[in-house]
Every structure is written in C-alpha cells, then in structure tokens.
Amino acid sequence: MVKVIHLTPGEVQHFVNVASKCDFDIDISYNRYIVDAKSFLGVYGLDLRRPLKVSYDGYNSEFEEMLQSLAAAS
C-alpha cells in the first residue's frame, strides 16, 4: 500500500513511535531517498516541506488513523 502524507518536524516523533509498533516494514520516501519509517533520524533527515510517500504491506489501525490525519490533499 502507498499513501502520500505531509509531516512537520513536530510530528516526526509521533509518526516514528506509531510506525515502530507495527510488525511489518514501512518505508518513507521522497524522490530517490528511501528510509526506514521506524528511524527517527532517517525520517527527520528527509525534506519535510515536500509530500512524502509511505509504502507498507500490513495493517495496524492506529497507523492507518495517523496516516489518514497526515494525508496530503490530492
């Protein structure tokens, strides 16, 4: 599954905390940079001014709710 989100620097810690509770791999990317979404430094190092693509294969209700709240306008 792939979703597009916007993160602010203040939301990174919460995003990483929720992603870390998931028992499946989650990648977050911008252009050619792909990082583990469970890595605070990796996520914080991305250009947070741009839409970020979250890729994952699994389901966690808390993670889905968070992605919904961070969803980028289409």
PDB file as gemmi writes it, atoms N, CA and C in Angstrom:
CRYST1    1.000    1.000    1.000  90.00  90.00  90.00 P 1                      
ATOM      1  N   MET A   1       0.840  -1.165   0.000  1.00  0.00           N  
ATOM      2  CA  MET A   1       0.000   0.000   0.000  1.00  0.00           C  
ATOM      3  C   MET A   1       0.896   1.243   0.000  1.00  0.00           C  
ATOM      4  N   VAL A   2       0.472   2.277  -0.694  1.00  0.00           N  
ATOM      5  CA  VAL A   2       1.235   3.521  -0.763  1.00  0.00           C  
ATOM      6  C   VAL A   2       0.307   4.683  -0.449  1.00  0.00           C  
ATOM      7  N   LYS A   3       0.754   5.553   0.454  1.00  0.00           N  
ATOM      8  CA  LYS A   3      -0.021   6.749   0.793  1.00  0.00           C  
ATOM      9  C   LYS A   3       0.921   7.948   0.771  1.00  0.00           C  
ATOM     10  N   VAL A   4       0.382   9.114   0.461  1.00  0.00           N  
ATOM     11  CA  VAL A   4       1.159  10.346   0.437  1.00  0.00           C  
ATOM     12  C   VAL A   4       0.747  11.194   1.631  1.00  0.00           C  
ATOM     13  N   ILE A   5       1.754  11.647   2.384  1.00  0.00           N  
ATOM     14  CA  ILE A   5       1.482  12.426   3.601  1.00  0.00           C  
ATOM     15  C   ILE A   5       2.354  13.677   3.636  1.00  0.00           C  
ATOM     16  N   HIS A   6       1.998  14.579   4.526  1.00  0.00           N  
ATOM     17  CA  HIS A   6       2.823  15.739   4.860  1.00  0.00           C  
ATOM     18  C   HIS A   6       3.158  15.629   6.339  1.00  0.00           C  
ATOM     19  N   LEU A   7       4.427  15.803   6.681  1.00  0.00           N  
ATOM     20  CA  LEU A   7       4.871  15.778   8.077  1.00  0.00           C  
ATOM     21  C   LEU A   7       5.514  17.109   8.435  1.00  0.00           C  
ATOM     22  N   THR A   8       5.271  17.565   9.645  1.00  0.00           N  
ATOM     23  CA  THR A   8       6.002  18.723  10.163  1.00  0.00           C  
ATOM     24  C   THR A   8       7.089  18.182  11.094  1.00  0.00           C  
ATOM     25  N   PRO A   9       8.114  18.969  11.368  1.00  0.00           N  
ATOM     26  CA  PRO A   9       9.156  18.500  12.288  1.00  0.00           C  
ATOM     27  C   PRO A   9       8.591  18.043  13.635  1.00  0.00           C  
ATOM     28  N   GLY A  10       7.530  18.677  14.104  1.00  0.00           N  
ATOM     29  CA  GLY A  10       6.925  18.316  15.378  1.00  0.00           C  
ATOM     30  C   GLY A  10       6.165  16.999  15.346  1.00  0.00           C  
ATOM     31  N   GLU A  11       5.775  16.542  14.169  1.00  0.00           N  
ATOM     32  CA  GLU A  11       5.013  15.303  14.036  1.00  0.00           C  
ATOM     33  C   GLU A  11       5.887  14.069  13.819  1.00  0.00           C  
ATOM     34  N   VAL A  12       7.175  14.271  13.550  1.00  0.00           N  
ATOM     35  CA  VAL A  12       8.072  13.160  13.216  1.00  0.00           C  
ATOM     36  C   VAL A  12       8.154  12.149  14.356  1.00  0.00           C  
ATOM     37  N   GLN A  13       8.324  12.602  15.590  1.00  0.00           N  
ATOM     38  CA  GLN A  13       8.473  11.679  16.717  1.00  0.00           C  
ATOM     39  C   GLN A  13       7.231  10.815  16.890  1.00  0.00           C  
ATOM     40  N   HIS A  14       6.056  11.412  16.799  1.00  0.00           N  
ATOM     41  CA  HIS A  14       4.812  10.641  16.923  1.00  0.00           C  
ATOM     42  C   HIS A  14       4.694   9.637  15.772  1.00  0.00           C  
ATOM     43  N   PHE A  15       5.008  10.068  14.547  1.00  0.00           N  
ATOM     44  CA  PHE A  15       4.947   9.173  13.392  1.00  0.00           C  
ATOM     45  C   PHE A  15       5.856   7.961  13.594  1.00  0.00           C  
ATOM     46  N   VAL A  16       7.089   8.192  14.009  1.00  0.00           N  
ATOM     47  CA  VAL A  16       8.057   7.107  14.216  1.00  0.00           C  
ATOM     48  C   VAL A  16       7.597   6.188  15.349  1.00  0.00           C  
ATOM     49  N   ASN A  17       7.063   6.753  16.423  1.00  0.00           N  
ATOM     50  CA  ASN A  17       6.580   5.936  17.544  1.00  0.00           C  
ATOM     51  C   ASN A  17       5.456   4.999  17.103  1.00  0.00           C  
ATOM     52  N   VAL A  18       4.502   5.507  16.354  1.00  0.00           N  
ATOM     53  CA  VAL A  18       3.387   4.676  15.893  1.00  0.00           C  
ATOM     54  C   VAL A  18       3.883   3.649  14.877  1.00  0.00           C  
ATOM     55  N   ALA A  19       4.747   4.053  13.958  1.00  0.00           N  
ATOM     56  CA  ALA A  19       5.286   3.122  12.957  1.00  0.00           C  
ATOM     57  C   ALA A  19       6.067   2.003  13.631  1.00  0.00           C  
ATOM     58  N   SER A  20       6.772   2.316  14.701  1.00  0.00           N  
ATOM     59  CA  SER A  20       7.589   1.313  15.395  1.00  0.00           C  
ATOM     60  C   SER A  20       6.755   0.218  16.047  1.00  0.00           C  
ATOM     61  N   LYS A  21       5.498   0.494  16.306  1.00  0.00           N  
ATOM     62  CA  LYS A  21       4.608  -0.507  16.911  1.00  0.00           C  
ATOM     63  C   LYS A  21       4.104  -1.527  15.888  1.00  0.00           C  
ATOM     64  N   CYS A  22       4.306  -1.246  14.608  1.00  0.00           N  
ATOM     65  CA  CYS A  22       3.822  -2.133  13.547  1.00  0.00           C  
ATOM     66  C   CYS A  22       4.796  -3.285  13.344  1.00  0.00           C  
ATOM     67  N   ASP A  23       4.255  -4.469  13.069  1.00  0.00           N  
ATOM     68  CA  ASP A  23       5.094  -5.656  12.889  1.00  0.00           C  
ATOM     69  C   ASP A  23       5.387  -5.928  11.413  1.00  0.00           C  
ATOM     70  N   PHE A  24       5.362  -4.899  10.583  1.00  0.00           N  
ATOM     71  CA  PHE A  24       5.689  -5.009   9.163  1.00  0.00           C  
ATOM     72  C   PHE A  24       6.607  -3.859   8.781  1.00  0.00           C  
ATOM     73  N   ASP A  25       7.302  -4.010   7.657  1.00  0.00           N  
ATOM     74  CA  ASP A  25       8.233  -2.975   7.197  1.00  0.00           C  
ATOM     75  C   ASP A  25       7.471  -1.782   6.640  1.00  0.00           C  
ATOM     76  N   ILE A  26       7.996  -0.597   6.933  1.00  0.00           N  
ATOM     77  CA  ILE A  26       7.405   0.642   6.436  1.00  0.00           C  
ATOM     78  C   ILE A  26       8.543   1.503   5.909  1.00  0.00           C  
ATOM     79  N   ASP A  27       8.428   1.929   4.663  1.00  0.00           N  
ATOM     80  CA  ASP A  27       9.407   2.829   4.070  1.00  0.00           C  
ATOM     81  C   ASP A  27       8.746   4.166   3.830  1.00  0.00           C  
ATOM     82  N   ILE A  28       9.535   5.220   3.936  1.00  0.00           N  
ATOM     83  CA  ILE A  28       9.051   6.562   3.630  1.00  0.00           C  
ATOM     84  C   ILE A  28      10.065   7.169   2.671  1.00  0.00           C  
ATOM     85  N   SER A  29       9.560   7.812   1.629  1.00  0.00           N  
ATOM     86  CA  SER A  29      10.476   8.284   0.593  1.00  0.00           C  
ATOM     87  C   SER A  29      10.079   9.638   0.031  1.00  0.00           C  
ATOM     88  N   TYR A  30      11.084  10.265  -0.549  1.00  0.00           N  
ATOM     89  CA  TYR A  30      10.915  11.498  -1.307  1.00  0.00           C  
ATOM     90  C   TYR A  30      11.937  11.438  -2.432  1.00  0.00           C  
ATOM     91  N   ASN A  31      11.481  11.527  -3.673  1.00  0.00           N  
ATOM     92  CA  ASN A  31      12.338  11.367  -4.851  1.00  0.00           C  
ATOM     93  C   ASN A  31      13.101  10.051  -4.762  1.00  0.00           C  
ATOM     94  N   ARG A  32      14.408  10.085  -4.763  1.00  0.00           N  
ATOM     95  CA  ARG A  32      15.186   8.840  -4.743  1.00  0.00           C  
ATOM     96  C   ARG A  32      15.637   8.449  -3.349  1.00  0.00           C  
ATOM     97  N   TYR A  33      15.294   9.206  -2.340  1.00  0.00           N  
ATOM     98  CA  TYR A  33      15.672   8.902  -0.963  1.00  0.00           C  
ATOM     99  C   TYR A  33      14.605   8.032  -0.314  1.00  0.00           C  
ATOM    100  N   ILE A  34      15.004   6.861   0.140  1.00  0.00           N  
ATOM    101  CA  ILE A  34      14.091   5.936   0.819  1.00  0.00           C  
ATOM    102  C   ILE A  34      14.695   5.594   2.168  1.00  0.00           C  
ATOM    103  N   VAL A  35      13.907   5.770   3.237  1.00  0.00           N  
ATOM    104  CA  VAL A  35      14.395   5.459   4.578  1.00  0.00           C  
ATOM    105  C   VAL A  35      13.380   4.596   5.318  1.00  0.00           C  
ATOM    106  N   ASP A  36      13.857   3.943   6.348  1.00  0.00           N  
ATOM    107  CA  ASP A  36      13.003   3.149   7.226  1.00  0.00           C  
ATOM    108  C   ASP A  36      12.147   4.114   8.046  1.00  0.00           C  
ATOM    109  N   ALA A  37      10.840   3.964   7.983  1.00  0.00           N  
ATOM    110  CA  ALA A  37       9.936   4.874   8.697  1.00  0.00           C  
ATOM    111  C   ALA A  37      10.022   4.710  10.209  1.00  0.00           C  
ATOM    112  N   LYS A  38      10.722   3.685  10.677  1.00  0.00           N  
ATOM    113  CA  LYS A  38      10.876   3.474  12.115  1.00  0.00           C  
ATOM    114  C   LYS A  38      12.157   4.115  12.638  1.00  0.00           C  
ATOM    115  N   SER A  39      12.863   4.836  11.766  1.00  0.00           N  
ATOM    116  CA  SER A  39      14.105   5.518  12.133  1.00  0.00           C  
ATOM    117  C   SER A  39      13.856   7.011  12.265  1.00  0.00           C  
ATOM    118  N   PHE A  40      13.964   7.527  13.495  1.00  0.00           N  
ATOM    119  CA  PHE A  40      13.733   8.951  13.719  1.00  0.00           C  
ATOM    120  C   PHE A  40      14.683   9.795  12.876  1.00  0.00           C  
ATOM    121  N   LEU A  41      15.978   9.488  12.919  1.00  0.00           N  
ATOM    122  CA  LEU A  41      16.950  10.288  12.165  1.00  0.00           C  
ATOM    123  C   LEU A  41      16.722  10.172  10.661  1.00  0.00           C  
ATOM    124  N   GLY A  42      16.340   8.992  10.199  1.00  0.00           N  
ATOM    125  CA  GLY A  42      16.064   8.814   8.778  1.00  0.00           C  
ATOM    126  C   GLY A  42      14.905   9.675   8.314  1.00  0.00           C  
ATOM    127  N   VAL A  43      13.809   9.636   9.045  1.00  0.00           N  
ATOM    128  CA  VAL A  43      12.615  10.418   8.677  1.00  0.00           C  
ATOM    129  C   VAL A  43      12.894  11.908   8.830  1.00  0.00           C  
ATOM    130  N   TYR A  44      13.541  12.288   9.918  1.00  0.00           N  
ATOM    131  CA  TYR A  44      13.811  13.709  10.171  1.00  0.00           C  
ATOM    132  C   TYR A  44      14.765  14.287   9.125  1.00  0.00           C  
ATOM    133  N   GLY A  45      15.588  13.433   8.522  1.00  0.00           N  
ATOM    134  CA  GLY A  45      16.538  13.879   7.512  1.00  0.00           C  
ATOM    135  C   GLY A  45      15.928  14.127   6.143  1.00  0.00           C  
ATOM    136  N   LEU A  46      14.671  13.728   5.946  1.00  0.00           N  
ATOM    137  CA  LEU A  46      14.001  13.965   4.666  1.00  0.00           C  
ATOM    138  C   LEU A  46      13.565  15.427   4.561  1.00  0.00           C  
ATOM    139  N   ASP A  47      13.285  15.869   3.367  1.00  0.00           N  
ATOM    140  CA  ASP A  47      12.791  17.229   3.137  1.00  0.00           C  
ATOM    141  C   ASP A  47      11.315  17.264   3.537  1.00  0.00           C  
ATOM    142  N   LEU A  48      11.041  17.746   4.732  1.00  0.00           N  
ATOM    143  CA  LEU A  48       9.672  17.734   5.276  1.00  0.00           C  
ATOM    144  C   LEU A  48       8.772  18.784   4.647  1.00  0.00           C  
ATOM    145  N   ARG A  49       9.315  19.615   3.782  1.00  0.00           N  
ATOM    146  CA  ARG A  49       8.488  20.604   3.088  1.00  0.00           C  
ATOM    147  C   ARG A  49       7.764  19.984   1.903  1.00  0.00           C  
ATOM    148  N   ARG A  50       8.144  18.774   1.541  1.00  0.00           N  
ATOM    149  CA  ARG A  50       7.600  18.093   0.373  1.00  0.00           C  
ATOM    150  C   ARG A  50       6.656  16.967   0.788  1.00  0.00           C  
ATOM    151  N   PRO A  51       5.745  16.569  -0.119  1.00  0.00           N  
ATOM    152  CA  PRO A  51       4.918  15.380   0.166  1.00  0.00           C  
ATOM    153  C   PRO A  51       5.816  14.146   0.246  1.00  0.00           C  
ATOM    154  N   LEU A  52       5.534  13.281   1.191  1.00  0.00           N  
ATOM    155  CA  LEU A  52       6.322  12.065   1.402  1.00  0.00           C  
ATOM    156  C   LEU A  52       5.464  10.851   1.078  1.00  0.00           C  
ATOM    157  N   LYS A  53       6.068   9.846   0.470  1.00  0.00           N  
ATOM    158  CA  LYS A  53       5.362   8.630   0.093  1.00  0.00           C  
ATOM    159  C   LYS A  53       5.659   7.547   1.128  1.00  0.00           C  
ATOM    160  N   VAL A  54       4.620   6.997   1.726  1.00  0.00           N  
ATOM    161  CA  VAL A  54       4.748   5.923   2.714  1.00  0.00           C  
ATOM    162  C   VAL A  54       4.334   4.616   2.049  1.00  0.00           C  
ATOM    163  N   SER A  55       5.245   3.635   2.046  1.00  0.00           N  
ATOM    164  CA  SER A  55       4.981   2.328   1.432  1.00  0.00           C  
ATOM    165  C   SER A  55       5.035   1.245   2.504  1.00  0.00           C  
ATOM    166  N   TYR A  56       4.018   0.375   2.513  1.00  0.00           N  
ATOM    167  CA  TYR A  56       3.971  -0.683   3.519  1.00  0.00           C  
ATOM    168  C   TYR A  56       3.055  -1.806   3.071  1.00  0.00           C  
ATOM    169  N   ASP A  57       3.242  -2.978   3.660  1.00  0.00           N  
ATOM    170  CA  ASP A  57       2.409  -4.143   3.372  1.00  0.00           C  
ATOM    171  C   ASP A  57       1.957  -4.749   4.692  1.00  0.00           C  
ATOM    172  N   GLY A  58       0.896  -4.245   5.238  1.00  0.00           N  
ATOM    173  CA  GLY A  58       0.382  -4.731   6.502  1.00  0.00           C  
ATOM    174  C   GLY A  58      -0.745  -3.825   6.965  1.00  0.00           C  
ATOM    175  N   TYR A  59      -1.297  -4.146   8.124  1.00  0.00           N  
ATOM    176  CA  TYR A  59      -2.385  -3.329   8.654  1.00  0.00           C  
ATOM    177  C   TYR A  59      -2.232  -3.157  10.155  1.00  0.00           C  
ATOM    178  N   ASN A  60      -2.369  -1.912  10.594  1.00  0.00           N  
ATOM    179  CA  ASN A  60      -2.398  -1.561  12.011  1.00  0.00           C  
ATOM    180  C   ASN A  60      -3.363  -0.390  12.112  1.00  0.00           C  
ATOM    181  N   SER A  61      -4.419  -0.523  12.901  1.00  0.00           N  
ATOM    182  CA  SER A  61      -5.462   0.512  12.941  1.00  0.00           C  
ATOM    183  C   SER A  61      -4.931   1.869  13.404  1.00  0.00           C  
ATOM    184  N   GLU A  62      -4.051   1.880  14.401  1.00  0.00           N  
ATOM    185  CA  GLU A  62      -3.502   3.152  14.879  1.00  0.00           C  
ATOM    186  C   GLU A  62      -2.669   3.824  13.790  1.00  0.00           C  
ATOM    187  N   PHE A  63      -1.885   3.028  13.066  1.00  0.00           N  
ATOM    188  CA  PHE A  63      -1.059   3.555  11.977  1.00  0.00           C  
ATOM    189  C   PHE A  63      -1.944   4.109  10.857  1.00  0.00           C  
ATOM    190  N   GLU A  64      -3.009   3.386  10.509  1.00  0.00           N  
ATOM    191  CA  GLU A  64      -3.927   3.841   9.457  1.00  0.00           C  
ATOM    192  C   GLU A  64      -4.599   5.165   9.845  1.00  0.00           C  
ATOM    193  N   GLU A  65      -5.006   5.289  11.110  1.00  0.00           N  
ATOM    194  CA  GLU A  65      -5.632   6.534  11.570  1.00  0.00           C  
ATOM    195  C   GLU A  65      -4.660   7.694  11.483  1.00  0.00           C  
ATOM    196  N   MET A  66      -3.403   7.445  11.861  1.00  0.00           N  
ATOM    197  CA  MET A  66      -2.392   8.502  11.797  1.00  0.00           C  
ATOM    198  C   MET A  66      -2.158   8.917  10.355  1.00  0.00           C  
ATOM    199  N   LEU A  67      -2.032   7.942   9.444  1.00  0.00           N  
ATOM    200  CA  LEU A  67      -1.833   8.275   8.028  1.00  0.00           C  
ATOM    201  C   LEU A  67      -3.003   9.098   7.491  1.00  0.00           C  
ATOM    202  N   GLN A  68      -4.211   8.747   7.911  1.00  0.00           N  
ATOM    203  CA  GLN A  68      -5.396   9.486   7.481  1.00  0.00           C  
ATOM    204  C   GLN A  68      -5.303  10.959   7.917  1.00  0.00           C  
ATOM    205  N   SER A  69      -4.843  11.187   9.148  1.00  0.00           N  
ATOM    206  CA  SER A  69      -4.747  12.549   9.658  1.00  0.00           C  
ATOM    207  C   SER A  69      -3.619  13.339   8.993  1.00  0.00           C  
ATOM    208  N   LEU A  70      -2.609  12.642   8.464  1.00  0.00           N  
ATOM    209  CA  LEU A  70      -1.473  13.307   7.824  1.00  0.00           C  
ATOM    210  C   LEU A  70      -1.579  13.323   6.303  1.00  0.00           C  
ATOM    211  N   ALA A  71      -2.661  12.791   5.758  1.00  0.00           N  
ATOM    212  CA  ALA A  71      -2.798  12.638   4.315  1.00  0.00           C  
ATOM    213  C   ALA A  71      -2.648  13.983   3.589  1.00  0.00           C  
ATOM    214  N   ALA A  72      -1.917  13.933   2.477  1.00  0.00           N  
ATOM    215  CA  ALA A  72      -1.740  15.115   1.645  1.00  0.00           C  
ATOM    216  C   ALA A  72      -2.983  15.282   0.770  1.00  0.00           C  
ATOM    217  N   ALA A  73      -3.360  16.504   0.556  1.00  0.00           N  
ATOM    218  CA  ALA A  73      -4.511  16.768  -0.312  1.00  0.00           C  
ATOM    219  C   ALA A  73      -4.168  16.354  -1.741  1.00  0.00           C  
ATOM    220  N   SER A  74      -5.095  15.698  -2.389  1.00  0.00           N  
ATOM    221  CA  SER A  74      -4.842  15.218  -3.760  1.00  0.00           C  
ATOM    222  C   SER A  74      -5.085  16.299  -4.762  1.00  0.00           C  
TER     223      SER A  74                                                      
END                                                                             
